[in-house]
């Protein structure tokens, strides 16, 4: 089994104006996603939501700056680390990952042997 990272990119502006009901729906969607992974032959190893990009600190060439390195419409807002038999299974799982205000990216974890 290989490990994959499902990166969730969404609009921070959409979250800034979301109502508590919308937040509740999104949380329920994530709970449903997590509960459905086993049926896809995928195991969740971990995952976290990230604070807004305004809380980020970037370090480039030894210099420290507030905020992210680049500005985008969609920012990395969270991730799931999964274990799947192959890329097809990881993609099937990622297709069910909630990203109401954006999308997801699947990246294999590099192994060094």
N, C-alpha and C positions, 0 to 999 in steps of 0.2 A: 504494500500500500504506500502511496506517495502522499506528501503533504502539500496543500495548496492554501494560499491566502485569498480570501474574497474581500476585496477592498471596496468599500461603499463610498461613492462620490455623490454628493447631493448639494443643492442650493442652500446655502446658509440663510439667504434672504427669505426663502420660503418657510424655513423653520422659525425665523424671527417673528413672523406674522401668524404662525399656526396657533390655533386655539387649543385649550386643554383637551377637548374632545378629539381633535386630530392627533395630538400626542398619544392619547389613550389607544386610538385605532392603530397607530404605528407600533406601539409597544405590543399590542395583541398580535399584529402581523409578524413581529420578530419572534414572539413565543411560538406561534404556529410554524414558522420557518424552522426553528430549532427542533421542535417536536417531530417534524416531517423528515428530517435528515436520515434517520435510521432506515426508513422505508426505501430510500434511494441508495442504500448501501454505503452511506457516508457517516463518518463519526466527527462530531465537533470536538476539537481539542481546546478551544478557547475563543475569546472574542471580547471586544470592548468598544464602547462609544468614546469618541474623542471630544474634548472641549473645542469651542469655536476657534477659528484661525487667529482671531484677535489675541488669543492667549499664547500663540506660538512664539518661539524665539528661534531664529535661524542663525547658523554659524557658517560663514563662507570665508575661506582663506584666512582663518583666524579671527575674523571680525564678527561681532555679535550684533544682530539687529532685532528689533521687535517685529513680530508678525511673520507671515510665511514668505518664502523666497519670491514667489510669483503670485499674482492675483488671477483668479479664474472664476468662471461662472459657478463651477461646482468644486467643492473642496472635499478632501478626505475627511469623512465624519466618523468612520468606524471600520471595523474589520472582524472577520471570522477566520480562525485557523481551523482547517478541516483536514481529515485524512480520507482519501478516496482510492478506490482500486485503480483508477486511471483518469485522464483528463476529461473523457466523456462524462463520467460520473460526477466529477467536480463541476463541469459546466451545467449538468442537469440540476445540481443543487443550487448553483449560483442563479439560475433562471428563476428560482423560487424565492430568492433573497429579496426582502423588501427594500425598495429604494424609490419611494414615492416621488421624490423631488430630484431624481437623477438616475444613476445607473451603477453597475458594479463592474469590477475588473477582476479577473482570475489570474493569479500568478503562481506558478509552481515554486516550491521552496527548493533552493539549491542544496544539494548534498555534497559533502566533501568526503571522499573516501581515500 
